[in-house]
């Protein structure tokens, strides 16, 4: 059995769906960030798969994937820094209780 483009697209769609469900149902801010990383990984899988099957001699999909990974790493570092700062102020990581910008 060979792995086709459809297999990659289905895997990517499942990861994307799990990420969306995780973002919508999680209360913990760290869990929301982890679900957001699943969304980025689903996009990266799609980029590499379509690059491999549509233009195998070009590396454009691979370059976009490297950018996605770099942006995801920066997003997770920044997100964790914000969550840590809010935890120090409010002593909670629940997204429902983080209303620090309200007066």
Secondary structure, 3 states (H helix, E strand, C coil): CCCCHHHHHHHHHHHHHHHHHHHHHCCEHHHHHHHHHHHHHHHHHHHHHHHHHHCCCCCHHHHHHHHHHHHHHHHHHHHHHHHHHHHHHHCCCEHHHCCCCCC
